[in-house]
Structure formats: C-alpha cells, structure tokens
Amino acid sequence: MKKGPLSNKEKDFIKDNLVKFKDKMNELAAELGRSPSVIEKFVKTLSPAAESKKENATELYAKNEERGVTVMTETASMAADESKQQRKSNQDPDRYTQCIHKIKEQ
C-alpha cells in the first residue's frame, strides 16, 4: 500500500471515478493501492470546495482575441453584481476615515 500524499494523477482519477465508486470507497482505494481513509479524507475536501466554488466574473466575459474585443455577458454582469456586496467599494478610503466626521448617519 502506498504512503504519502496523493499525487495529482491519483486526485484526478478519484474525481473522474467518484460517481462510479460512489458507495464503494474500498474498491476505489484498492484500485489506487491506497488506504480507504486517505481517499475519504480527499473526497471530503472536494465536497465543500465544489459547493462554495464561485466563478470569477472576468472569466465569464466573451472574448475575441483576434480583434481585441471583450464583451460583458449577462452572466458576467450578474456575477459582478453579486460580488459587489462583498467588496468594500462603498466605504471611504482608510486615509480619509480619520478626517471625516458625520453629524447624522443617513
């Protein structure tokens, strides 16, 4: 049985065959010559990453590199709007916050 961290080839094999061996982790581990616990740990790290993975808005642009054209698609626009709430663009820069005094908050 192999020891040490999983190689990139082994990780790719697990990702590709996860559906096939869904309930049979022992068979998947035997196929790779690894411990079932190592395989299960790696699979657990995949699940949250896949759910929380969000696309970057810049990857969703339509591009034509021959003509040097980039167009924002509807999907890119929606992703940018969703990420706008997370950015802190509405706040004043840190260098100004010490100098500004607000009498009333609106």
DSSP file (Angstrom, degrees, kcal/mol; ACC not computed):
  #  RESIDUE AA STRUCTURE BP1 BP2  ACC     N-H-->O    O-->H-N    N-H-->O    O-->H-N    TCO  KAPPA ALPHA  PHI   PSI    X-CA   Y-CA   Z-CA
    1    1 A M              0   0    0      0, 0.0    33,-0.2     0, 0.0    32,-0.1   0.000 360.0 360.0 360.0 135.0    0.0    0.0    0.0
    2    2 A K        -     0   0    0     31,-2.6    33,-0.3    30,-0.1     2,-0.3  -0.344 360.0-159.0 -72.5 152.2    1.3    3.4   -1.0
    3    3 A K        +     0   0    0     31,-0.1    -1,-0.0     2,-0.1    31,-0.0  -0.827  45.4  47.2-125.1 166.7    2.1    6.1    1.6
    4    4 A G  S    S-     0   0    0     -2,-0.3     3,-0.1     2,-0.0    -2,-0.0  -0.335  94.5 -27.7  95.6-179.0    2.4    9.8    1.5
    5    5 A P  S    S-     0   0    0      0, 0.0     2,-0.2     0, 0.0    -2,-0.1  -0.266  72.0 -96.2 -70.5 157.5    0.2   12.5   -0.1
    6    6 A L        -     0   0    0     32,-0.1     2,-0.1     1,-0.1    -2,-0.0  -0.484  38.6-126.7 -71.4 139.7   -1.9   11.7   -3.1
    7    7 A S     >  -     0   0    0     -2,-0.2     4,-2.4     1,-0.1     5,-0.2  -0.361  24.4-107.3 -79.6 167.6   -0.4   12.7   -6.5
    8    8 A N  H  > S+     0   0    0      1,-0.2     4,-2.5     2,-0.2     5,-0.2   0.863 121.3  53.8 -64.3 -35.1   -2.2   14.9   -9.0
    9    9 A K  H  > S+     0   0    0      2,-0.2     4,-2.3     1,-0.2    -1,-0.2   0.909 109.3  47.8 -64.9 -41.2   -2.9   11.8  -11.2
   10   10 A E  H  > S+     0   0    0      2,-0.2     4,-2.4     1,-0.2    -2,-0.2   0.903 111.5  50.5 -66.5 -40.1   -4.5   10.0   -8.3
   11   11 A K  H  X S+     0   0    0     -4,-2.4     4,-2.5     2,-0.2    -2,-0.2   0.918 111.2  48.3 -62.9 -43.2   -6.6   13.0   -7.4
   12   12 A D  H  X S+     0   0    0     -4,-2.5     4,-2.6     1,-0.2    -2,-0.2   0.899 110.4  51.8 -63.5 -40.2   -7.8   13.3  -11.0
   13   13 A F  H  X S+     0   0    0     -4,-2.3     4,-2.0     2,-0.2    -2,-0.2   0.907 110.4  48.7 -62.1 -42.0   -8.6    9.6  -11.1
   14   14 A I  H  X S+     0   0    0     -4,-2.4     4,-0.6     2,-0.2    -2,-0.2   0.928 112.1  48.4 -64.3 -44.5  -10.6   10.0   -7.9
   15   15 A K  H >< S+     0   0    0     -4,-2.5     3,-0.6     1,-0.2     4,-0.3   0.912 114.1  46.4 -61.5 -42.9  -12.5   13.0   -9.2
   16   16 A D  H 3< S+     0   0    0     -4,-2.6     3,-0.2     1,-0.2     4,-0.2   0.839 121.4  35.9 -69.5 -33.4  -13.3   11.2  -12.5
   17   17 A N  H 3X S+     0   0    0     -4,-2.0     4,-2.3    -5,-0.2    -1,-0.2   0.238  84.0 103.8-106.9  12.3  -14.4    8.0  -10.9
   18   18 A L  T << S+     0   0    0     -4,-0.6    -1,-0.2    -3,-0.6    -2,-0.1   0.892  84.7  46.6 -63.4 -39.4  -16.1    9.3   -7.8
   19   19 A V  T >4 S+     0   0    0     -4,-0.3     3,-1.1    -3,-0.2    -1,-0.2   0.903 112.0  51.2 -68.6 -40.5  -19.6    8.7   -9.3
   20   20 A K  T 34 S+     0   0    0      1,-0.3     3,-0.2    -4,-0.2    -2,-0.2   0.900 121.5  32.0 -63.4 -41.8  -18.7    5.2  -10.4
   21   21 A F  T >< S+     0   0    0     -4,-2.3     3,-0.9     1,-0.2    -1,-0.3  -0.065  80.8 137.0-104.8  30.8  -17.4    4.2   -7.0
   22   22 A K  T <  S+     0   0    0     -3,-1.1     3,-0.2     1,-0.3    -1,-0.2   0.872  82.9  19.8 -49.3 -52.4  -19.8    6.4   -5.0
   23   23 A D  T 3  S+     0   0    0     -3,-0.2     2,-0.3    -4,-0.2    -1,-0.3   0.374 116.1  72.8 -99.9   3.8  -20.6    3.8   -2.3
   24   24 A K    <>  +     0   0    0     -3,-0.9     4,-1.7     1,-0.2     3,-0.4  -0.515  45.7 151.6-120.2  62.9  -17.6    1.6   -2.8
   25   25 A M  H  > S+     0   0    0     -2,-0.3     4,-2.6     1,-0.2     5,-0.2   0.816  73.3  61.2 -62.7 -30.6  -14.7    3.6   -1.4
   26   26 A N  H  > S+     0   0    0      2,-0.2     4,-2.2     1,-0.2    -1,-0.2   0.899 104.7  47.3 -63.9 -39.7  -12.9    0.3   -0.6
   27   27 A E  H  > S+     0   0    0     -3,-0.4     4,-2.2     2,-0.2    -2,-0.2   0.896 112.2  49.7 -68.6 -39.5  -12.8   -0.7   -4.3
   28   28 A L  H  X S+     0   0    0     -4,-1.7     4,-1.6     2,-0.2    -2,-0.2   0.908 111.8  48.6 -63.8 -42.0  -11.6    2.8   -5.3
   29   29 A A  H  X>S+     0   0    0     -4,-2.6     5,-2.6     1,-0.2     4,-1.5   0.889 111.2  50.1 -64.8 -39.6   -8.8    2.5   -2.6
   30   30 A A  H  <5S+     0   0    0     -4,-2.2    -2,-0.2     2,-0.2    -1,-0.2   0.876 107.0  55.3 -66.3 -36.9   -7.9   -1.0   -3.9
   31   31 A E  H  <5S+     0   0    0     -4,-2.2    -1,-0.2     1,-0.2    -2,-0.2   0.880 117.1  35.5 -61.9 -38.6   -7.7    0.3   -7.4
   32   32 A L  H  <5S-     0   0    0     -4,-1.6    -1,-0.2    -5,-0.1    -2,-0.2   0.618 108.6-121.4 -90.2 -14.5   -5.2    3.0   -6.4
   33   33 A G  T  <5S+     0   0    0     -4,-1.5   -31,-2.6     1,-0.3     2,-0.2   0.859  71.1 124.6  74.1  35.7   -3.4    0.9   -3.8
   34   34 A R      < -     0   0    0     -5,-2.6    -1,-0.3   -33,-0.2    -2,-0.1  -0.748  69.2 -89.5-122.0 168.1   -4.2    3.4   -1.1
   35   35 A S     >  -     0   0    0    -33,-0.3     4,-1.6    -2,-0.2     3,-0.5  -0.565  31.2-129.8 -75.3 140.3   -5.9    3.4    2.3
   36   36 A P  H  > S+     0   0    0      0, 0.0     4,-2.5     0, 0.0     5,-0.2   0.835 107.9  59.2 -60.5 -31.4   -9.7    4.0    2.2
   37   37 A S  H  > S+     0   0    0      2,-0.2     4,-2.1     1,-0.2     5,-0.2   0.873 103.2  51.2 -66.5 -35.2   -9.3    6.6    4.9
   38   38 A V  H  > S+     0   0    0     -3,-0.5     4,-1.9     2,-0.2    -1,-0.2   0.911 111.6  47.6 -65.8 -41.9   -7.0    8.7    2.7
   39   39 A I  H  X S+     0   0    0     -4,-1.6     4,-2.3     1,-0.2    -2,-0.2   0.918 111.3  50.3 -64.4 -44.2   -9.5    8.5   -0.1
   40   40 A E  H  X S+     0   0    0     -4,-2.5     4,-2.2     1,-0.2    -2,-0.2   0.884 108.5  52.5 -64.3 -38.9  -12.4    9.5    2.1
   41   41 A K  H  X S+     0   0    0     -4,-2.1     4,-1.4     1,-0.2    -1,-0.2   0.915 110.9  47.4 -62.1 -42.5  -10.4   12.5    3.5
   42   42 A F  H  X S+     0   0    0     -4,-1.9     4,-1.1     1,-0.2    -2,-0.2   0.901 110.5  51.5 -66.3 -39.8   -9.7   13.7    0.0
   43   43 A V  H  X S+     0   0    0     -4,-2.3     4,-1.6     1,-0.2     3,-0.3   0.877 106.4  55.1 -64.6 -37.5  -13.4   13.3   -1.0
   44   44 A K  H  < S+     0   0    0     -4,-2.2    -1,-0.2     1,-0.2    -2,-0.2   0.852 105.4  52.6 -64.6 -33.7  -14.5   15.3    2.0
   45   45 A T  H  X S+     0   0    0     -4,-1.4     4,-0.9     1,-0.2    -1,-0.2   0.772 106.5  55.4 -72.7 -23.9  -12.3   18.1    0.9
   46   46 A L  H  X S+     0   0    0     -4,-1.1     4,-2.4    -3,-0.3     5,-0.2   0.903  98.1  60.7 -73.6 -41.6  -13.9   18.1   -2.6
   47   47 A S  H  X S+     0   0    0     -4,-1.6     4,-1.8     1,-0.2     5,-0.2   0.923 107.5  39.8 -59.1 -53.8  -17.5   18.5   -1.5
   48   48 A P  H  > S+     0   0    0      0, 0.0     4,-2.5     0, 0.0    -1,-0.2   0.879 115.2  54.0 -65.1 -34.2  -17.3   21.9    0.2
   49   49 A A  H  X S+     0   0    0     -4,-0.9     4,-0.9     1,-0.2    -2,-0.2   0.895 108.5  48.6 -65.9 -38.7  -14.9   23.2   -2.4
   50   50 A A  H  < S+     0   0    0     -4,-2.4    -1,-0.2     1,-0.2    -3,-0.1   0.878 114.5  45.6 -69.0 -36.8  -17.3   22.3   -5.2
   51   51 A E  H  < S+     0   0    0     -4,-1.8    -2,-0.2    -5,-0.2    -1,-0.2   0.890 118.0  41.0 -73.1 -39.6  -20.3   23.9   -3.4
   52   52 A S  H  < S+     0   0    0     -4,-2.5     2,-0.4    -5,-0.2    -1,-0.2   0.504  84.8 117.4 -89.7  -2.9  -18.6   27.1   -2.5
   53   53 A K     <  -     0   0    0     -4,-0.9     2,-0.4    -5,-0.2    -4,-0.0  -0.503  44.4-173.3 -68.3 123.5  -16.8   27.5   -5.7
   54   54 A K        -     0   0    0     -2,-0.4     2,-0.2    25,-0.0    -2,-0.1  -0.944  24.5-114.5-119.2 141.6  -17.9   30.7   -7.4
   55   55 A E        -     0   0    0     -2,-0.4     2,-0.3     1,-0.1     5,-0.0  -0.472  27.3-118.4 -75.0 143.3  -17.0   31.8  -10.8
   56   56 A N    >   -     0   0    0     -2,-0.2     3,-1.2     1,-0.1     4,-0.5  -0.653  18.3-132.9 -78.6 135.7  -14.9   34.9  -11.3
   57   57 A A  G >  S+     0   0    0     -2,-0.3     3,-1.2     1,-0.3     4,-0.2   0.818 103.8  61.1 -62.5 -31.4  -16.8   37.5  -13.3
   58   58 A T  G >  S+     0   0    0      1,-0.3     3,-0.7     2,-0.2    -1,-0.3   0.759  98.4  57.7 -69.5 -22.6  -13.7   38.1  -15.5
   59   59 A E  G <  S+     0   0    0     -3,-1.2    -1,-0.3     1,-0.2    -2,-0.2   0.631  99.1  61.2 -78.1 -13.3  -13.8   34.5  -16.7
   60   60 A L  G <  S+     0   0    0     -3,-1.2    16,-0.4    -4,-0.5    13,-0.3   0.415  77.7 112.1 -95.9   0.6  -17.4   35.0  -17.9
   61   61 A Y  S <  S-     0   0    0     -3,-0.7     2,-0.5    -4,-0.2    11,-0.2  -0.437  71.7-120.4 -72.3 147.8  -16.6   37.7  -20.5
   62   62 A A  E     -A   71   0A   0      9,-2.8     9,-2.9    -2,-0.1     2,-0.4  -0.808  39.0-169.1 -87.2 125.8  -17.0   36.9  -24.2
   63   63 A K  E     -A   70   0A   0     -2,-0.5     2,-0.4     7,-0.2     7,-0.2  -0.931  27.8-173.8-125.1 141.8  -13.6   37.5  -25.8
   64   64 A N  E  >> -A   69   0A   0      5,-2.7     5,-2.2    -2,-0.4     4,-1.1  -0.878   8.8-176.9-127.4  97.2  -12.3   37.7  -29.4
   65   65 A E  T  45S+     0   0    0     -2,-0.4    -1,-0.1     1,-0.2     5,-0.0   0.743  76.6  65.3 -72.3 -23.2   -8.5   37.9  -29.1
   66   66 A E  T  45S+     0   0    0      1,-0.2    -1,-0.2     3,-0.1    -2,-0.0   0.910 116.9  26.8 -63.0 -41.1   -8.0   38.3  -32.9
   67   67 A R  T  45S-     0   0    0     -3,-0.5    -2,-0.2     2,-0.1    -1,-0.2   0.472 108.9-118.0-100.9  -4.2   -9.8   41.6  -32.9
   68   68 A G  T  <5 +     0   0    0     -4,-1.1     2,-0.4     1,-0.2    -3,-0.2   0.883  62.1 148.7  71.0  38.5   -9.1   42.6  -29.3
   69   69 A V  E   < -A   64   0A   0     -5,-2.2    -5,-2.7     2,-0.0     2,-0.4  -0.885  25.5-179.0-112.4 136.0  -12.7   42.7  -28.3
   70   70 A T  E     -A   63   0A   0     -2,-0.4     2,-0.4    -7,-0.2    -7,-0.2  -0.997   5.8-173.5-132.1 129.0  -14.2   41.9  -24.8
   71   71 A V  E     -A   62   0A   0     -9,-2.9    -9,-2.8    -2,-0.4     2,-0.5  -0.975  24.4-126.0-126.0 134.7  -17.9   42.0  -24.1
   72   72 A M        -     0   0    0     -2,-0.4   -11,-0.1   -11,-0.2     2,-0.1  -0.668  28.9-149.4 -79.3 125.0  -19.6   41.6  -20.8
   73   73 A T     >  -     0   0    0     -2,-0.5     4,-2.2   -13,-0.3     5,-0.2  -0.383  27.3-105.2 -86.7 170.3  -22.2   38.8  -20.9
   74   74 A E  H  > S+     0   0    0      1,-0.2     4,-2.2     2,-0.2     5,-0.2   0.887 122.4  52.0 -62.7 -38.9  -25.4   38.7  -18.9
   75   75 A T  H  > S+     0   0    0      2,-0.2     4,-2.2     1,-0.2    -1,-0.2   0.895 109.1  49.5 -65.3 -40.5  -23.9   36.0  -16.7
   76   76 A A  H  > S+     0   0    0    -16,-0.4     4,-2.2     2,-0.2    -1,-0.2   0.885 110.0  51.8 -65.3 -38.5  -20.8   38.1  -16.0
   77   77 A S  H  X S+     0   0    0     -4,-2.2     4,-2.2     2,-0.2    -2,-0.2   0.910 110.3  47.6 -64.4 -42.3  -22.9   41.1  -15.2
   78   78 A M  H  X S+     0   0    0     -4,-2.2     4,-2.1     2,-0.2    -2,-0.2   0.901 111.9  50.1 -66.0 -40.4  -24.9   39.1  -12.7
   79   79 A A  H  X S+     0   0    0     -4,-2.2     4,-1.9     1,-0.2    -2,-0.2   0.883 110.6  50.1 -65.3 -38.0  -21.8   37.6  -11.1
   80   80 A A  H  X S+     0   0    0     -4,-2.2     4,-1.2     2,-0.2    -2,-0.2   0.898 109.5  51.0 -67.2 -39.8  -20.3   41.1  -10.8
   81   81 A D  H  X S+     0   0    0     -4,-2.2     4,-0.6     1,-0.2    -2,-0.2   0.890 110.7  49.2 -64.0 -38.9  -23.5   42.4   -9.1
   82   82 A E  H >< S+     0   0    0     -4,-2.1     3,-0.6     1,-0.2     4,-0.4   0.879 112.5  46.9 -67.8 -37.5  -23.4   39.6   -6.6
   83   83 A S  H >X S+     0   0    0     -4,-1.9     4,-1.4     1,-0.2     3,-0.6   0.672  94.6  77.6 -79.4 -15.0  -19.8   40.1   -5.7
   84   84 A K  H 3< S+     0   0    0     -4,-1.2     5,-0.4     1,-0.2    -1,-0.2   0.845  88.9  57.2 -62.6 -33.2  -20.3   43.9   -5.4
   85   85 A Q  T << S+     0   0    0     -4,-0.6    -1,-0.2    -3,-0.6    -2,-0.2   0.827 105.9  50.3 -66.8 -31.0  -21.9   43.4   -2.0
   86   86 A Q  T <4 S+     0   0    0     -3,-0.6    -1,-0.2    -4,-0.4    -2,-0.2   0.800  96.8  81.8 -78.6 -29.6  -18.7   41.6   -0.7
   87   87 A R  S  < S-     0   0    0     -4,-1.4     3,-0.3     1,-0.1     2,-0.1  -0.365  78.1-134.7 -74.1 157.1  -16.4   44.3   -1.9
   88   88 A K    >   +     0   0    0      1,-0.2     3,-0.6     2,-0.1    -1,-0.1  -0.269  62.7 125.9-107.7  48.4  -15.9   47.4    0.2
   89   89 A S  T 3   +     0   0    0     -5,-0.4    -1,-0.2     1,-0.2    -4,-0.1   0.710  65.2  63.3 -77.3 -20.8  -16.2   50.0   -2.5
   90   90 A N  T 3  S+     0   0    0     -3,-0.3    -1,-0.2     2,-0.1     2,-0.2   0.649  89.0  85.1 -79.1 -14.5  -18.9   51.9   -0.8
   91   91 A Q  S <  S-     0   0    0     -3,-0.6     3,-0.1     1,-0.1    -3,-0.0  -0.540  87.5-104.7 -88.4 154.4  -16.7   52.8    2.2
   92   92 A D        -     0   0    0     -2,-0.2    -1,-0.1     1,-0.1     5,-0.1  -0.413  47.4 -91.1 -70.9 151.0  -14.4   55.8    2.3
   93   93 A P    >>  -     0   0    0      0, 0.0     3,-1.6     0, 0.0     4,-1.1  -0.268  36.1-113.1 -61.0 152.6  -10.7   55.0    1.9
   94   94 A D  H 3> S+     0   0    0      1,-0.3     4,-0.6     2,-0.2     3,-0.2   0.804 114.1  62.1 -59.4 -31.4   -8.8   54.5    5.1
   95   95 A R  H 34 S+     0   0    0      1,-0.2    -1,-0.3     2,-0.1     4,-0.1   0.740 109.2  41.9 -70.0 -19.9   -6.8   57.6    4.7
   96   96 A Y  H X> S+     0   0    0     -3,-1.6     4,-1.2     1,-0.1     3,-1.1   0.655  92.4  80.8 -97.8 -18.4   -9.9   59.7    4.9
   97   97 A T  H 3< S+     0   0    0     -4,-1.1    -2,-0.1     1,-0.3    -1,-0.1   0.801  91.5  52.5 -63.6 -28.5  -11.8   58.0    7.7
   98   98 A Q  T 3< S+     0   0    0     -4,-0.6    -1,-0.3     1,-0.2    -2,-0.1   0.751 112.3  45.8 -76.2 -22.8   -9.8   59.8   10.4
   99   99 A C  T <4 S+     0   0    0     -3,-1.1     2,-0.5    -4,-0.1    -2,-0.2   0.612  95.9  84.6 -95.6 -14.4  -10.6   63.2    8.8
  100  100 A I     <  -     0   0    0     -4,-1.2     2,-0.5    -3,-0.1    -4,-0.0  -0.777  52.1-174.4 -98.8 130.6  -14.4   62.8    8.2
  101  101 A H        -     0   0    0     -2,-0.5     2,-0.5     0, 0.0    -3,-0.0  -0.985  10.2-156.0-122.4 120.7  -16.9   63.5   10.9
  102  102 A K        -     0   0    0     -2,-0.5     3,-0.1     1,-0.2    -2,-0.0  -0.844   8.6-167.5-100.3 127.1  -20.5   62.7   10.2
  103  103 A I  S    S+     0   0    0     -2,-0.5     2,-0.4     1,-0.3    -1,-0.2   0.924  79.1  19.4 -76.6 -46.4  -23.1   64.5   12.2
  104  104 A K  S    S-     0   0    0      2,-0.0     2,-0.4     0, 0.0    -1,-0.3  -0.987  73.6-135.9-128.1 134.3  -26.1   62.3   11.1
  105  105 A E              0   0    0     -2,-0.4     0, 0.0    -3,-0.1     0, 0.0  -0.722 360.0 360.0 -82.4 134.7  -25.9   58.9    9.7
  106  106 A Q              0   0    0     -2,-0.4    -1,-0.1     0, 0.0    -2,-0.0   0.432 360.0 360.0 -99.5 360.0  -28.3   58.5    6.7
